[in-house]
Each structure stands twice: as C-alpha cells, then as structure tokens.
Amino acid sequence: MEYVTLGRTGLKVSVAGLGCGGFSRLGLGTGKSTAEAVALVRQALDLGVNLLDTAAAYGTEGVVGEAIKSVPRDGVVIATKAWIPRGEGRRAAERAVEGLDNSLRRLGTDYVDLFQLHGVAPEAYEQAREVIAPALMKEQAKGKLRHLGVTETASDDPEHEMLQRAVEDGAWDVVMVAFHMMHQNAREAVFPLTRQYRVGTLLMFAVRNIFSRPERLAAALRELTARRELPRWLADAPNPLGFLLHEAGASNITEAAYRFARHEPGVDVVLFGTGDPDHLRTNIASLLAPPLPLADRLTLAKLFGRLSGVGLDPPWGVSSP
Ligand SMILES: NC(=O)c1ccc[n+]([C@@H]2O[C@H](COP(=O)([O-])OP(=O)(O)OC[C@H]3O[C@@H](n4cnc5c(N)ncnc54)[C@H](OP(=O)(O)O)[C@@H]3O)[C@@H](O)[C@H]2O)c1
C-alpha cells in the first residue's frame, strides 16, 4: 500500500480508501451477510487500507465497528457522515450532534477521525457553515471528532458550487468530491483550491455504474452523442473505450478508471466501493498501478474534458446521498 498525508489534517492515509456505501454497501446492498461484510473490511485492512468511509445513511457503521475491533484504534482512520435535511433552522445543530453520538455508538468508538456533513447542496451550505459547523466544533473540542469534512451532492451540483465555497472557509479540513474519466471538471474547479488551502480530498464516483456496467456506459454515450456533446462514433463503436486497453495501458475499463482517478494531481484518496473480495483485491492493485499512458490521458481529456455531470448515479435512483 502507499500512504499520503490527508491535507492539513496530517493524517497518514492509504491512497485506496474503502467506500462502505455506494450500491454495494460492503456487500449488504447485494445480498451478502453481515459476517461477509465484516470479513471484507478485514481483508481491506490486511491489504494496508487504513481509511474506511462510512455514513449513518449506509447502514454499515456497525459492520465497520465490528471489523475494527481486531486492530488498534489508532491504526485506522474512520470517516463517517450525517445527512441533515434542509430548513431545520437551529434544530439542525442538535440533529448533527445526535448524529455524531449515534455514529460513535454504532461504530463502538469514542472518536471518529473525520466527521462529514453528507451531500450538502449549495442551498444548504449556509446552514451547514453557520449553524451546524459551530456545534460540531464544540464536540471536536471534547475529543469526539478529530476533523470536520463535507461531501457534495454530486448529481445535483455537478459544477462543485458548494465545495468551492467550503474549501475557502477554513471550517472543513477534508472534502469529498466527484471526479472520473467522463466528469473531469474538478481538475479546474476544485483541486487548485484544495491544494492552495491544503484541504484533504477523498474522491468518489471513480467507477460507480458507468465504468462497471457496460450497458450504463453505452446508454450514457447514446445520450451524449444524441445531444451532440460527443462524436457519433463513440455510440456506434462496439468497445468505445477500447483505446485504453492495450499492452502498456489498462486491461479493463474499471482498472483504467481507478488508475485515471488515482494519479490526478490534487487527489489524496480514491474511495472504492465493493462487496466482492476479488474486486477488492484487483481494485487495490489498480490503484497502486502506474498512471495511464500519457497518450491515453490526452485522449480522455480531448474526448471527455468538457463533459460535466455524467455518470453520477445517486443511490437507488433518488437524489439524496
Ligand atoms: N455524497 C457522498 O457522500 C457520496 C456519494 C457517493 C459515494 N460516496 C462514497 O464513495 C464511495 C465509493 O463510491 P462507490 O461505492 O460508488 O464506488 P466505486 O468504486 O466508484 O464503484 C463501485 C461499483 O463498481 C463495482 N465494482 C467495483 N470494482 C469492480 C471491479 N473490479 N469489476 C467490476 N465491478 C466493480 C461495484 O460492485 P461490486 O460490489 O460487484 O464490486 C460497485 O457497484 C462510497 O462507498 C462512499 O463511501 C459518497
């Protein structure tokens, strides 16, 4: 495993972070048992992954809590989240603190390394900054959380409006941002700012459905060519991203997607979500593989560099996180 410093938190984290949500939810989302999910987290820890990203909304905090019983608490970086509905007024602060306490209980720990507000829309940012963050900072002073973070609502905020404000604000030490081969706009909209302010970055949506299910990629390409945002041949080609697959390049599209995300300057940790032990092994290998060849990266930038908001499927077809 390779480790990096997560921005100004100073935390040493693995470049591959286990995403405990997404469609797989460690396998719970695809019919696996709790015991299998716990084993999957332990497999990740054994392979050197030390950052685990969960959330109250994922229903996997208990699994993470069980899995980390076998390792020293300071050997893992636990990130969790609370989703606070908009328009709660002052009550939003209480909801967030209750959320933190409940997460600590489910995780079986007395602190989390990173507590994130989950899927904050641009319209909800003021509540997050003015009402919720000050209340959480009081909990931080009590030692219940080490760092505050915020995650964007990728599908509803594809231009990263919320994060652009959050990064400059000083309240959030870490942000979670969507970036992938067909949604590259964080390169200009977010990473220069996070680097300037030394805010840590966790990357989501590196693969999601679009680079793990060929039919989702084909559907996206049909839509984009119909809207004339991409050349027609991409929708007609039997293997539209086949140019990435060659001896010096990637051996499959999922591998290409993780390698693309991992080596983007400004990315600290790439979160990967899976419920499958074989995928877990191969995804870590992909994240530790060298960058895609320069020619392939240039082709990806030329073809897809102007796209925005592609392949950001929210879970279960709803737009909450
Ligand atoms: N707003 C937010 O806060 C937010 C939103 C989205 C995501 N996140 C975080 O980001 C994490 C990562 O997102 P994600 O879970 O969507 O992960 P992802 O790594 O982008 O995509 C995972 C999907 O691809 C499949 N997959 C993974 N490896 C594969 C392989 N080698 N071959 C074929 N299919 C493969 C998985 O299914 P299998 O189970 O079959 O492997 C799963 O359906 C989440 O778990 C969560 O922690 C946060």
The ligand as a Tripos MOL2 file, in Angstrom:
@<TRIPOS>MOLECULE
LIG
   48    52     1     0     0
SMALL
NO_CHARGES

@<TRIPOS>ATOM
      1 N1        -22.2190   12.2080   -1.4650 N.am      1 LIG1
      2 C1        -21.4900   11.2810   -0.8540 C.2       1 LIG1
      3 O1        -21.1060   11.4750    0.2620 O.2       1 LIG1
      4 C2        -21.0920   10.0250   -1.5810 C.ar      1 LIG1
      5 C3        -21.6960    9.6790   -2.7850 C.ar      1 LIG1
      6 C4        -21.2070    8.5500   -3.4600 C.ar      1 LIG1
      7 C5        -20.1700    7.7930   -2.9290 C.ar      1 LIG1
      8 N2        -19.6240    8.1500   -1.7250 N.ar      1 LIG1
      9 C6        -18.5140    7.3760   -1.1190 C.3       1 LIG1
     10 O2        -17.6560    6.9340   -2.1600 O.3       1 LIG1
     11 C7        -17.5280    5.5150   -2.0520 C.3       1 LIG1
     12 C8        -17.2140    4.9510   -3.4010 C.3       1 LIG1
     13 O3        -18.3410    5.0500   -4.2890 O.3       1 LIG1
     14 P1        -18.9380    3.7780   -4.9480 P.3       1 LIG1
     15 O4        -19.3030    2.8490   -3.8130 O.co2     1 LIG1
     16 O5        -19.9710    4.1460   -5.9270 O.co2     1 LIG1
     17 O6        -17.6510    3.1100   -5.5700 O.3       1 LIG1
     18 P2        -16.9770    2.9580   -6.9680 P.3       1 LIG1
     19 O7        -15.7040    2.3130   -6.5970 O.co2     1 LIG1
     20 O8        -16.9540    4.2110   -7.7630 O.co2     1 LIG1
     21 O9        -17.9390    1.9280   -7.7670 O.3       1 LIG1
     22 C9        -18.2660    0.7450   -7.1980 C.3       1 LIG1
     23 C10       -19.2090   -0.0680   -8.1200 C.3       1 LIG1
     24 O10       -18.4570   -0.7330   -9.1020 O.3       1 LIG1
     25 C11       -18.4980   -2.1610   -8.8840 C.3       1 LIG1
     26 N3        -17.1200   -2.6330   -8.9660 N.ar      1 LIG1
     27 C12       -16.1170   -2.3240   -8.1180 C.ar      1 LIG1
     28 N4        -14.9790   -2.9380   -8.5050 N.ar      1 LIG1
     29 C13       -15.2720   -3.6500   -9.6150 C.ar      1 LIG1
     30 C14       -14.4920   -4.4740  -10.4600 C.ar      1 LIG1
     31 N5        -13.1940   -4.6920  -10.2320 N.pl3     1 LIG1
     32 N6        -15.1090   -5.0510  -11.5210 N.ar      1 LIG1
     33 C15       -16.4160   -4.8260  -11.7680 C.ar      1 LIG1
     34 N7        -17.2020   -4.0570  -10.9890 N.ar      1 LIG1
     35 C16       -16.6350   -3.4620   -9.9210 C.ar      1 LIG1
     36 C17       -19.0620   -2.3530   -7.5160 C.3       1 LIG1
     37 O11       -19.8080   -3.5660   -7.4690 O.3       1 LIG1
     38 P3        -19.2330   -4.8900   -6.7010 P.3       1 LIG1
     39 O12       -19.8110   -4.8710   -5.3330 O.co2     1 LIG1
     40 O13       -19.7540   -6.0110   -7.5450 O.co2     1 LIG1
     41 O14       -17.7480   -4.8110   -6.7080 O.co2     1 LIG1
     42 C18       -19.9470   -1.1060   -7.3510 C.3       1 LIG1
     43 O15       -21.2100   -1.3020   -7.9240 O.3       1 LIG1
     44 C19       -18.8380    5.0610   -1.4140 C.3       1 LIG1
     45 O16       -18.7640    3.7800   -0.8790 O.3       1 LIG1
     46 C20       -18.9780    6.1330   -0.3610 C.3       1 LIG1
     47 O17       -18.1050    5.8370    0.7050 O.3       1 LIG1
     48 C21       -20.0650    9.2460   -1.0630 C.ar      1 LIG1
@<TRIPOS>BOND
     1     1     2 1
     2     2     3 2
     3     2     4 1
     4     4     5 ar
     5     4    48 ar
     6     5     6 ar
     7     6     7 ar
     8     7     8 ar
     9     8     9 1
    10     8    48 ar
    11     9    10 1
    12     9    46 1
    13    10    11 1
    14    11    12 1
    15    11    44 1
    16    12    13 1
    17    13    14 1
    18    14    15 2
    19    14    16 1
    20    14    17 1
    21    17    18 1
    22    18    19 2
    23    18    20 1
    24    18    21 1
    25    21    22 1
    26    22    23 1
    27    23    24 1
    28    23    42 1
    29    24    25 1
    30    25    26 1
    31    25    36 1
    32    26    27 ar
    33    26    35 ar
    34    27    28 ar
    35    28    29 ar
    36    29    30 ar
    37    29    35 ar
    38    30    31 1
    39    30    32 ar
    40    32    33 ar
    41    33    34 ar
    42    34    35 ar
    43    36    37 1
    44    36    42 1
    45    37    38 1
    46    38    39 2
    47    38    40 1
    48    38    41 1
    49    42    43 1
    50    44    45 1
    51    44    46 1
    52    46    47 1
@<TRIPOS>SUBSTRUCTURE
     1 LIG1         1 GROUP 0 **** ****
